[in-house]
């Protein structure tokens, strides 16, 4: 019969609407203001901590809505934003520096929806709020690290050329000092450096019978190093954000040595702060089998060594020359050591790192090698009534094991405090080492109140546009207008459902994309309905007019939507931030509008008019 869909096609349309509609449901429930408490290294999240926090909140007459305790974090929900902000200050004072306390917005959807995989879509920083970091890169440290590498390269080069030098060391201020016993040898090295190390300016100096060369990086080389450090840190931070699973982050340079990081829609702000602010890396050094305690008490360490604290207690002497650093690590994964049952991190090195490790282990079987964990922390201290930020570098030996055999680019390390530290360390190493230390100089949380206002305005714009379109379609196309309105409502539900399924981030530009696709969905129906009117005017029967209207308008609708879809894909590929948000909703809206405006409306029209005699169409 004319204008009847087979049962499977109706089932396909209804099934798709039900599935996508199910995933749109969690967005109805909204979110609860919350604080999230994450345990720092060595701390635990247990019932005692929960009771301690609850007592502090009750003393301040703050009643939490719900407390959810996990293995390493505590999520406390509140009825309003005011209680959330007050609770954050109270929790920080009560728990001290052993815990990271951060604001959060927790989905309020029932657990049964979450268990079935239905989660609300993320909202962008302009809607939901989120975390804004301003980070300052210590570019001077990047220059110091480069000079340390050059010291190592110079020593290797001199040894290869059999040039006898007294010392090669980095000067505390800036530069490298190379000293010799005679001037002729110094002149040979001067020519070598001018030829092979062109990034340096070289100055000759005679001091107390020593013939010295003072090497200083040129202004151009220094600027290039600083710019490289900044760009490398941006890349590393972006990798870390990707590991955290944050959708549509904003990471960009600001000024000469600062980086802006915005994390919209982030579900775990405490972990984000912990990971982004961390500057952990590893160094592998040979152990000097001297008396570490004697060196500590006397204050004198053997030449070419340095005293390090060990995590489990005590001290150890390590050789100053580094075997490899974290910059040679290409992959890292946390796991459990099969022999000891303790957490470990499996390490994969690049070609140069693997070659250096292979060369060292080959000649040092039976000797010990230590793994040094280095972390830069910034602490705020009160000095004379003023808050002063000071950077502190923590370097401790987490593992010092005997080299049992020769190995190269694959091995694993143990000695970590727990699975959380192993997981975080693996993430940091996998994302790449920072080229220079960073310091969070500004941390701003975009408040939920601003987000609510923007959401209300965006929602209001969608509702007004939607209602005007509904009224126009009913007035102008009558029954067919009602059909188009039903399809339009289904289109909105499908867009929200697909955004939720993809866990995409909705921003204000994304709402603009939804409004635009709402108009485009109506355009498709207008083309179809006008074609049906034309067929009726040409004397065709109502059933034939409906069939011809949908068939003949399809190519025009497809052409218009495909060209717009191509533009949306280009915007997503080359745009950033808000542009990507607009492109995502536009792309999804185009696909769903094609489904609802053509298949959806056709199915409803078939149910109303299909398979029966119709004297007149109300179109």
N, C-alpha and C positions, 0 to 999 in steps of 0.2 A: 504494500500500500504506500501511497505518497506521504512523505514527511513523517516517517516513523523510524526511530533508531532501534537497532536490535538490542536485546536485553543486555548483552555484554558491554555495549557502549554506554548505556545508562549506568550500569554497575561501575564501569571504569570512572565515569565522571563523579558519581556519588562517593565512591571509594577514595578518590583523590581529595575531594573536599573534606571528607571526614578525617583523613589522616593529617592533612595540613592544618585543619581546624583544631585538631587535638593538640598539636604542637604550639598553636597560638594561645591556648587557654592560660598557661602560666603568666602571660603578660597582664592578665586581669588583676592579679593579686598584688602587684607592685612590690616594693622593697621596704625593709625595716632598717632604720638607722642603727648602726652597731659599732662596737669597738672590737678589734681583733688583737689578741695577745699571743705573741710568738716567742717561744723560749730561745734565749741565746745559748751559746755553747756552754755546756755544763749544767744548765738549768733544766728543770723538769716541769711539765704541766700535769698536775695531779689534783686529787680532791682537796688537799690542803691549800693549794693555790686558789682553787675555786672558792673555798670557804673564806679565805683571807680577803679576797676581792669583794665577795658578797658582804662581808662585815663592814668593809670600808665604804661601800656604796650605801648600805643601810644607815650607817652613821651620818651620812650626808643627805639622808632622806631621799635617796634615788632607788626606785624599785625597777629592776630590769624586767623586761617582758619575757625573756627566755635565755638560758645559758646552755651553750652546746660545747662540750669538751671533747677534743680529739686527742691523739697521741702526743702531739707537739704544739697544739694551739688551743686557744679558748676564744669562742665567739659569743659575745654578749649582746643581745638585742634590746632595744629601748623603744618606748612608745612614740617618742618625738626627738627632734634634732637637739633641742636644748638639753635634754637629759643626756644625750649621747656626748655632747661637747663637754659637759661638766664631768661626766664619768671618765673621759679620757684623761683629764688633769688629775683626778683622784687616783686612777689606776697607776699613772706614772709615778706619783708621789709614794703610793703604797708599795709598789713592786720594785722600784729602783731601777738600776741599769742592767739587771739580769734578764729583763724581758723587754721586747720591742712592742710598744702599744701604738696602734694606728687606727684611724677611722675607716669604716667600711660601710657598705650598703649590702645587706644580705637579702636574697630573694625570699619573699614571703609565701611562695607557692607551697601547697601541701607536699609532704614527703612522698606520698604515693605517686604524684606526678613526676617528681625528681627521680624516683626509683625506676620509672618507665622511660627515662631519658628525655622528658619534656622539660626544657629549661627556658627561662625568659631570654629574649634577645638583650644584648648589651646596649647600653646607652652611652653616647659619647660624652666627652668632658663638658660640652656646652649644655647637655641635658641632664645627665646623671650626676655630674661632678666627677672628681677623681683626684689624682695626685699630680702635682706640678713640681718638678725639681729643676733648680738652676745649679749646675755643677761647674766648678772651676778646676781647670787642668793645670797641674804643676809642671809647666813647660821647662822650667829650670832643671827639674829632676830628669826630664827626657835628655837634656844636654849632658847632665852628669852621667847618666847611664850609657850614652853614646861614647863618652870619654873613657869609661871603664872598659867598654868593648875595644876601643882603639888601643888601650894599654895592652890588652891581651894579644891583639893582632900585631902590635909593634914587637912584642917579645918573641912571638913566633917567627916574625920576619927576620929579626936580628939573629935568632938561633939558626935559621936556615942559611943566612949569609955568613955565619960564624963571626959575628961582630960582638966583641966583648964589651959589655956595658956595665956600669956600676948599679944604677937603679933606673927603673921606668915606673913612674907613679903619677897619679892624678893629684894636682894641686887643690887644696881645700877651697880656694876661691873659684877659679875656673882655669882649665888648661891642663897640660901634661908636661912633666919635667923628666928629661932624659939626661943622665950624667955619665961622663966618661973619664978615664984616667989620662988621656992625652988628646991634644987638639987635632992631630991628624985623623984619628979615628972619628972624632966629632965631625970633621969636615966631610968624611965619606958618608956618614949617616945623614948629614945635612942635605947632600946631593940626592941621596936615596929618598928622603922624605919629600923634598921638593918635587921629585919625579913621580912617586907612587902614592903619596898622601896629600893630594892637592887641595883638600878641604882645609888644611891648616896654614896659618901664617907662622913662620919660624923665626925665633929670636935667639941669638947666641949670647951666653952669659958665663963669666968666670967668677966662681965663688969659692974661697978657701981651698984653692988648689984643685977644684973640680971644674971640668969643662962641660958646661950644660947647654942643652937646647930646650927652650920653652916653646911648646906648641900650643897654639890657641886656634879654635875653630873660627873660620872667617864669618863675617856677618851674614853672607848669603847662605853658607852651610848651616849656621845657627837657625836662621829663619826657616829653612827647609825642614830641619829637624823638628822644630816647634810645630810647624804646620802638619807634618807627618804624624806627630804624636797626637794632635787634636783629631785628625781624620781617623787614625787608627782607633782612638778611644770611642769615637762615634760609631764605627763599625762594630767594635766589641760590645758597646752598650746595646746596639740594635740586635746583635746575636743573643745577648742575655734576655732582652725583652721577648724575642721570638721563642726562646726556651721557656719563658714564663707563660706563653700562650696569650699575650695581650693583643687584642685586635686593634688595628689602626692607631699605633702609637705615633707620637710626633717626637722625633729626635733630630735636632738641628743645631748648627753652630750659632753662637751669639757673641759678637765681638771677636777679639783676637784669641782668647783663651777660655771661653766659657761654652757650655753645652746646655741646651734646654731639652728636658725630657718630660713629656706629658703622657700620662697613662690613663686614657678614658676606658670606662667599662671594666676596670680591673677588679677581679674577685678577691684577690689576696694582696691587699696593699702592704701589709706588714712584711711579707716575703719579698715583695717587689723592692721595698726600701732596703731590706737586708742584702739582697743580691746586687742591686745597682750600686749601692754605696760601698760594697766590698771591693777590695783591691788585692785579694788573695792570689798568691802565685807560689811556685815551688822553685827551689834550687837544690841541685844534687852536688854534694861536696864529699871529698875524701876525708876520712877520719884520721887525725893525728893521735897516735897512741901515747900521748903524754899524760902527765898527772894533771887533770883538769882542776881538781880541788886546790892543789898547790898553786896553780896559776891564778885561781880566783882569789885566794887569801893573800898571796904575795903581790898581786896586781901586775905581774910580769908574765907574758905569754911567749912561747917560742917564736922565733922569727918565721914569718910566712903563715902564721896561724891566727885564729880568732876564737874567742870563747863564746859558746852558745848555751843557753838553757835548754834542758830537755823537758818535754811535756810531762813525763812521769816523775820528774824531780831530778835534782842534781844538774851537773854541767858536763860539757863535752868540748874537746878541742877539735876544730875542723880546719882544714887547709883553706887558705884564702882563695886559691884558684878554683873557679866554678867549673864543674864538669859540663853540665848543661843547665839551662834555665827553663822556665815555663813557656817561653816564646817558641820553643821547639816542639811543644805538645800539639798534636793535630786532633787527637780524640781522647776522651776520658769517659769511663762508665763506672758507676758505683755498683758494688755487689757485696758478696760475703765470701771471705777466705775459707776455702774448704778444709784447710788444716786446723786453723785456730778458731774458726767460727765467728771471727770478728769482722766488722765492716772493712772493706778495702776499696781501692780505686784502681781500675785497670788503665794503663797509660799506653798510648801509641805516639811515637815520635816521628818527626819528618826525617828526610834523608840525612841532613847534616847532624841532627841530634842523635839519630840512630848510629851514625858512623862514629861520633865522638864517644857515645856510650859503649859501643863495641870495642873501641880502642882502649878505653879505660878498663873495662872489665877483663879484657884479654890479658893485660899485664898486671892485674891486681887481685887475682883469685886468692881467696883466703884472707883478704883484708876487708875492713869495714867501709861502707859507704853510707852517708847520712842523707836524709831527706829533710830539708829546711822549709818550714811553712812560714811564709812572710805575709803579714797583713798590716795595712795602714789604717789607723783609726783616728778620727777627729773627736776630741773631747772638749766640752765646754766647761771651763773652770772659772770660779769667781775669784777675781784678784782685785782687791781694794774696792769691792762693791760693784765691779763691772764684769760682765761676761766676756771671757777671752777664749777664743777657739785655738786649740793647739793640736798639731798633728803628732801622733805617736806611732812609731813603727814597732810591731811585735814580730820578732823572729825567734822561732823555737823549733827544735828538732823533734819531729814526730816519729821518726824511724831511723835506726842505725843498725843495719844488718850486715852480716858477713857475705861477701860475694862468693856464692857457691859455684858459679860457672859463668861462662861467657854468654852475654846476651846483648841484643841490639835495640831495635825500635819497639819491642813489646815486653812489658813487665807489669807488675802491680805493686802497690804500696799499702802498708797497714799502719796501725798506730793511731787511728782516728778515734775521736770521742764517741761517735755513734753514727747511726745510719743517716741522720739528718745532716751532719757535717760532711759525711762521705758524698751524699747526694748534692749538697751545695758546692763542695769543692769540685766534683766532676762537672757540674754545670759551668762553673767559672772557668775551668781549664778548657772545656769543650768550646765555650764561646770565644776563647782567646784571651791572652793576657793583655792587660792595659799597658799601653806604651809609656804612660806616665801616670803617677797617682792623681786621683781626683778627690775633690772635697765638695760635699753638698753645702753650698753657701746659702741657699734659700730653699725651703720646703713649704709648699703651699697646697692646701687641700681646698679645691673648689667646692664650696658648700652646697649641700642638697637644696637649700632654699633657692639659690640661683637656678639650679637644675629644674626645680618644680615650676618656677615662673616660666622658664623657657619651654618646658613640656606643655604647660597650660596654653601658652601662646601658640605653639605649634599645633597642638590638638585643636584649639579653637579655629585656626586657619583651615585645617582639614575638614572639620565639621561644617563650617560655613560654606566652603566650596562644595562639599558633598551635598549639603541640603539644597543649595541653589541648583545644582545639576539635577538632583532628584525631582525638584519641583518643575524645572523646565521640561524634563523628559516626559513626565506624566501629563503636563499641560499640552505638549506638542504632539506626542505619539500615543497617548492614552494607554490602552492595554499593553502595547508593545513598549511603551515608556516604562511601565511598571516592571516588565520583564528585564529591561535594561538596568533598572535600579537594583533589582535583585542580583543581577550579574555584577554590578558595581560593588555591592556589599560583599559578595563572595570574593571579588578581586582584592579588596582590602584585607580580608581575613587571610587569603592565601599569601599575600605579601608579608604580613606579620608572621604567619606560620613558617614560611621559608626562611625569613631572617632569623627566626628562633632556631630552626633546624640547623642552619649554617653557623649559628652563634656569631652572626655578623654584628657590627656596631652601628646603631642608628644615631645620626647626628642631625642638627638643624638642616644642613644641605640635603640630608637623606629624606627628611620630611618634605622638602621642596620637590624631590624626585617622586615621592608618592603622590603629591598633589598633581604633578605633571602627568604621571601615568593614569591618574583618575580621569583627567581630561582626554587623554589618548584613548582610554577604554571606551568612553562615550563616543568619540569620533568613529570608531569601528562600527558601533551600533547605528550611528547616524547614517553612515554609508550604506549599511545593509537595509535599514528601514526606508531610506529614500529610493533605493533600488527596487524594493517591494512595491512602493507607491507607483513608481514608473511602470512596472510590469502590470499593475492593476489598471492604470490609465491606458495602457496599450490593449486592454481587452482580455488579458489572460485571466484564468480562473484563480481564485484565492490560493488554492493549493499549489498551482504552478507558479504563481507569483512569489510565494514564500520560498519555494525551491530555487527559482531563478535568482531571487534576491541574495540568498546566501552564496550560491555558486559563483555568480558573476562579480560579487563584491570582494570575494576572497583574495584574488590576485592583487587588487589595489591595496587592500589592508595589509597583505603580506609584504608588498614592496615598501610601503611607508614604515612599517615596524622594523623590517630588516635593516633599512638604512639608519634608522634611529639606534638600533641595537649595535651596529658597527661603530657609530659615534660614541656610544656609551662604553664599549670595549676599549676604544682608543683613549677615552678619558681615564678609565681605570688603569690602563697600562702606563700612561705617561704622567698622570696626575699624582698628587700627594694629598694626604690628610682629608680635608673636607671635600675635595674634588672626587676622591675615591668613594667617599660616603654617598655622594650624589649619584655617581656612576653605578654603584651596587644596587641601590633601590630602583634606579631607572631601568637597569637590565632586568631585574627580577619582575618589575612591574610590566615591562613589555611582554615577557613570556606569559605571565599570569593573565594579562588582559587579552592576549590572543586566545588563551584557553577559555576564559569566562565569556568574552564577547562573541566568540564564534561557536564553540562547542556548548558552553553553558546555556546561552540564550536560545540556541537551536533546540536543545533538549527540552527547555521549558515551553517554547513555542510548539514543539511537536506534541507535548502533553496536552496543550490547550486546543490546538487546531488539527493535529495529525489524525489521519485515518477516519475522518468524518466529513460530511458535506457542510460547507461553510458558504453562506450566502454573501457575507460582507466582512471585510477585515477592518478592525478598529486600529488603523495606523495613520 
